[in-house]
Amino acid sequence: MALQVPTMFGSDDGTAIIETDAECERIVLGLRVEAEHINAAGTLDEGLVATLADMHTTFLLMSHSLLHRPDHNPMSVSVCLSVHAVAPIQPGTEVHIVCTVAANTGSSRPQASVVFQSAHDPRVVFATATHSKQTKALDFGGKL
C-alpha cells in the first residue's frame, strides 16, 4: 500500500513533497527559506521549525500507523517536541526537511525525528527536532 498524500498537504506552509516511501517511514519536503523564516540570530526560526516538525511528523506517524496497524486508532497528542537550532541560514537557501519514523513505533508513544538540511549538501544541518506522541482513543460519546 503506497502512502496517499493529500493534494493540499504542504501547500500552505511553503513546503513541497520531494519524496515519500511506500512503508510510510520517511517523507522529504523541500522549503526555500525566505527572510521571514529567519530569526534575529540569523538562524531558521525555532517556532517555524517546531510547527513544521509537528505538522509533518504527525502526518507521517498517522500514515505509518494506518498502514502497519489498520485496526489501531492513529489519533494522538504530542508528549514532547524538542527543537535544536544548529547553524545560521541565509534567505534563498534550499532546505530539505527529512522526517523519519523512529524504530519504536509499536509502542503507544510513537516517535519521529526531523532534520532540516541543505538540499545541496546533506552534511549541512540547520536544525533538528524530535517528536514523541501518545496514541489516544478519542471518545466523543457518539456525538460527531
VOBA-1610 file (N, C-alpha, C; in pm, whole numbers, padded with zeros to 5 digits, always signed):
BEGIN
Met+00085-00118+00000Met+00000+00000+00000Met+00089+00124+00000Ala+00072+00210-00096Ala+00154+00330-00106Ala+00095+00441-00020Leu+00181+00528+00024Leu+00139+00645+00101Leu+00056+00735+00012Gln-00066+00764+00054Gln-00153+00853-00020Gln-00143+00992+00041Val-00079+01082-00026Val-00056+01216+00025Val-00169+01306-00023Pro-00239+01372+00070Pro-00345+01464+00028Pro-00288+01570-00066Thr-00365+01609-00166Thr-00315+01704-00266Thr-00280+01839-00207Met-00344+01879-00098Met-00316+02009-00038Met-00205+02000+00066Phe-00154+01880+00098Phe-00053+01866+00201Phe+00071+01946+00165Gly+00112+02033+00256Gly+00233+02110+00236Gly+00216+02238+00158Ser+00103+02255+00091Ser+00091+02370+00001Ser+00073+02502+00074Asp+00026+02500+00198Asp+00002+02626+00267Asp+00113+02664+00364Asp+00216+02582+00377Asp+00324+02616+00470Asp+00456+02642+00398Gly+00452+02649+00267Gly+00572+02678+00190Gly+00654+02556+00153Thr+00611+02438+00198Thr+00686+02317+00167Thr+00626+02247+00046Ala+00706+02162-00016Ala+00661+02078-00127Ala+00719+01938-00105Ile+00639+01838-00129Ile+00685+01699-00111Ile+00783+01664-00221Ile+00898+01610-00180Ile+01001+01568-00274Ile+01001+01416-00285Glu+00985+01349-00171Glu+00998+01204-00171Glu+00919+01145-00055Thr+00856+01030-00078Thr+00793+00952+00028Thr+00832+00807+00004Asp+00816+00724+00106Asp+00841+00582+00084Asp+00713+00503+00105Ala+00708+00386+00047Ala+00587+00304+00049Ala+00552+00253+00188Glu+00647+00249+00278Glu+00623+00198+00413Glu+00584+00308+00511Cys+00574+00430+00465Cys+00538+00545+00549Cys+00635+00563+00664Glu+00763+00544+00638Glu+00864+00562+00741Glu+00948+00687+00719Arg+00929+00751+00603Arg+01011+00868+00572Arg+00938+00956+00471Ile+00949+01085+00493Ile+00899+01182+00396Ile+01000+01296+00390Val+01028+01342+00269Val+01121+01452+00249Val+01044+01565+00183Leu+01056+01683+00242Leu+00991+01801+00188Leu+01096+01905+00154Gly+01065+01990+00060Gly+01155+02099+00024Gly+01098+02231+00072Leu+01186+02321+00108Leu+01146+02455+00153Leu+01253+02554+00108Arg+01211+02660+00043Arg+01303+02769+00011Arg+01290+02869+00126Val+01399+02888+00198Val+01398+02976+00314Val+01398+03121+00268Glu+01303+03195+00320Glu+01290+03337+00287Glu+01325+03419+00412Ala+01334+03548+00398Ala+01372+03635+00510Ala+01279+03619+00629Glu+01150+03597+00605Glu+01055+03584+00716Glu+01072+03453+00795His+01153+03361+00745His+01179+03235+00815His+01298+03246+00912Ile+01369+03358+00908Ile+01492+03376+00984Ile+01466+03457+01111Asn+01527+03415+01222Asn+01511+03492+01347Asn+01622+03597+01358Ala+01620+03672+01466Ala+01716+03781+01484Ala+01860+03731+01493Ala+01879+03606+01532Ala+02013+03550+01543Ala+02066+03499+01409Gly+01980+03503+01305Gly+02024+03458+01173Gly+02005+03311+01147Thr+01930+03243+01233Thr+01903+03101+01213Thr+01758+03080+01173Leu+01732+02965+01121Leu+01595+02928+01088Leu+01514+02936+01217Asp+01405+03012+01216Asp+01328+03039+01336Asp+01280+02909+01402Glu+01307+02895+01532Glu+01272+02773+01604Glu+01122+02749+01609Gly+01044+02857+01612Gly+00898+02841+01610Gly+00851+02779+01479Leu+00911+02821+01369Leu+00878+02761+01239Leu+00924+02616+01235Val+01045+02590+01284Val+01095+02452+01288Val+00999+02365+01368Ala+00956+02413+01485Ala+00864+02335+01568Ala+00730+02311+01498Thr+00677+02413+01435Thr+00549+02399+01365Thr+00559+02300+01250Leu+00661+02314+01167Leu+00678+02221+01055Leu+00705+02080+01104Ala+00788+02067+01208Ala+00816+01934+01263Ala+00689+01870+01316Asp+00609+01946+01389Asp+00484+01893+01445Asp+00390+01849+01333Met+00366+01936+01238Met+00271+01905+01130Met+00313+01783+01049His+00438+01781+01005His+00481+01678+00912His+00508+01544+00981Thr+00558+01546+01104Thr+00577+01418+01173Thr+00443+01361+01217Thr+00347+01444+01252Thr+00214+01394+01286Thr+00153+01323+01166Phe+00160+01386+01049Phe+00109+01323+00927Phe+00181+01191+00902Leu+00313+01191+00915Leu+00391+01071+00888Leu+00357+00960+00988Leu+00349+00993+01116Leu+00319+00891+01217Leu+00178+00835+01201Met+00082+00919+01168Met-00054+00870+01148Met-00061+00781+01025Ser+00006+00818+00917Ser+00008+00736+00796Ser+00075+00602+00824His+00188+00607+00896His+00260+00484+00930His+00171+00392+01013Ser+00102+00449+01111Ser+00014+00370+01196Ser-00099+00306+01115Leu-00161+00382+01028Leu-00271+00328+00946Leu-00224+00218+00853Leu-00105+00231+00799Leu-00052+00131+00708Leu-00015+00002+00781His+00053+00016+00895His+00106-00101+00964His+00013-00161+01068Arg-00082-00083+01115Arg-00178-00131+01214Arg-00316-00074+01181Pro-00380-00125+01075Pro-00506-00065+01031Pro-00618-00073+01134Asp-00608-00164+01230Asp-00709-00177+01335Asp-00685-00081+01451His-00575-00009+01445His-00533+00079+01555His-00577+00222+01527Asn-00623+00291+01629Asn-00664+00430+01616Asn-00539+00518+01607Pro-00517+00589+01497Pro-00395+00668+01482Pro-00401+00805+01550Met-00509+00838+01616Met-00517+00968+01682Met-00413+00976+01793Ser-00358+01092+01811Ser-00252+01106+01910Ser-00242+01251+01957Val-00172+01268+02067Val-00142+01400+02119Val+00009+01408+02140Ser+00063+01527+02124Ser+00207+01544+02143Ser+00243+01529+02290Val+00352+01457+02316Val+00405+01441+02451Val+00527+01530+02466Cys+00614+01527+02365Cys+00736+01606+02370Cys+00778+01644+02229Leu+00807+01772+02211Leu+00860+01821+02085Leu+00984+01902+02119Ser+01097+01854+02074Ser+01225+01917+02107Ser+01289+01970+01978Val+01328+02096+01980Val+01385+02162+01863Val+01524+02214+01896His+01616+02196+01800His+01753+02245+01819His+01795+02321+01694Ala+01821+02451+01710Ala+01879+02529+01601Ala+02028+02501+01600Val+02082+02466+01484Val+02221+02422+01477Val+02311+02523+01407Ala+02264+02578+01293Ala+02351+02664+01214Ala+02271+02778+01152Pro+02338+02891+01130Pro+02269+03002+01063Pro+02238+02965+00919Ile+02143+03035+00863Ile+02100+03007+00726Ile+02066+03139+00658Gln+02095+03147+00533Gln+02069+03268+00457Gln+01937+03256+00381Pro+01863+03366+00370Pro+01744+03363+00285Pro+01782+03319+00144Gly+01695+03243+00081Gly+01721+03189-00052Gly+01777+03048-00049Thr+01814+03001+00069Thr+01869+02866+00083Thr+01759+02762+00061Glu+01793+02660-00016Glu+01701+02548-00037Glu+01727+02444+00071Val+01622+02408+00141Val+01632+02315+00255Val+01548+02192+00228His+01601+02077+00268His+01520+01955+00271His+01483+01928+00416Ile+01356+01898+00437Ile+01306+01861+00570Ile+01281+01711+00566Val+01367+01637+00635Val+01361+01491+00631Val+01299+01441+00761Cys+01178+01386+00749Cys+01105+01332+00864Cys+01112+01180+00858Thr+01152+01120+00971Thr+01170+00975+00976Thr+01102+00919+01100Val+01032+00807+01083Val+00970+00739+01196Val+01079+00668+01273Ala+01077+00681+01407Ala+01173+00611+01492Ala+01137+00464+01501Ala+01230+00382+01543Ala+01213+00237+01543Ala+01108+00187+01642Asn+01071+00262+01742Asn+00982+00212+01847Asn+00835+00239+01819Thr+00794+00240+01694Thr+00658+00278+01660Thr+00553+00178+01705Gly+00592+00062+01753Gly+00495-00033+01805Gly+00444+00006+01942Ser+00507+00099+02007Ser+00466+00139+02141Ser+00351+00238+02132Ser+00296+00273+02247Ser+00188+00371+02249Ser+00243+00513+02239Arg+00374+00527+02233Arg+00437+00659+02217Arg+00527+00659+02094Pro+00466+00664+01975Pro+00549+00668+01855Pro+00632+00796+01850Gln+00748+00784+01787Gln+00839+00898+01777Gln+00885+00918+01633Ala+00919+01041+01604Ala+00975+01074+01473Ala+01086+01175+01494Ser+01178+01176+01399Ser+01285+01276+01403Ser+01279+01357+01275Val+01332+01478+01283Val+01332+01569+01169Val+01470+01633+01158Val+01519+01640+01036Val+01645+01710+01010Val+01618+01813+00901Phe+01652+01937+00928Phe+01645+02044+00829Phe+01788+02058+00775Gln+01809+02014+00651Gln+01944+02010+00596Gln+01949+02079+00460Ser+02069+02111+00419Ser+02088+02173+00288Ser+02040+02078+00180Ala+01967+02131+00082Ala+01921+02050-00030Ala+02037+02009-00120His+02148+02082-00111His+02262+02056-00198His+02374+01979-00129Asp+02377+01982+00003Asp+02479+01910+00079Asp+02418+01862+00210Pro+02370+01737+00216Pro+02301+01688+00335Pro+02386+01687+00462Arg+02516+01708+00448Arg+02601+01715+00568Arg+02581+01847+00642Val+02524+01947+00574Val+02499+02078+00635Val+02360+02074+00698Val+02358+02079+00831Val+02233+02070+00907Val+02205+02206+00971Phe+02083+02254+00951Phe+02043+02383+01006Phe+01965+02369+01136Ala+01888+02263+01149Ala+01807+02241+01269Ala+01766+02094+01275Thr+01739+02049+01397Thr+01687+01914+01416Thr+01570+01922+01514Ala+01488+01819+01511Ala+01376+01811+01605Ala+01343+01665+01628Thr+01292+01636+01747Thr+01237+01505+01777Thr+01096+01529+01828His+01008+01434+01799His+00868+01449+01834His+00815+01314+01881Ser+00766+01309+02003Ser+00701+01187+02051Ser+00555+01220+02079Lys+00472+01121+02055Lys+00329+01138+02069Lys+00272+01025+02153Gln+00158+01048+02212Gln+00086+00945+02286Gln-00038+00911+02205Thr-00048+00783+02165Thr-00170+00745+02093Thr-00285+00745+02192Lys-00399+00785+02143Lys-00512+00806+02231Lys-00640+00772+02157Ala-00720+00688+02218Ala-00853+00660+02163Ala-00943+00774+02207Leu-01004+00840+02114Leu-01089+00953+02145Leu-01234+00907+02159Asp-01299+00943+02266Asp-01438+00906+02289Asp-01522+01033+02282Phe-01601+01040+02176Phe-01688+01156+02157Phe-01830+01127+02205Gly-01848+01012+02271Gly-01982+00976+02320Gly-02084+00964+02209Gly-02040+00924+02090Gly-02130+00909+01978Gly-02174+01040+01916Lys-02111+01151+01956Lys-02151+01284+01906Lys-02042+01340+01816Leu-02060+01327+01690Leu-01966+01386+01595Leu-02036+01480+01503
//
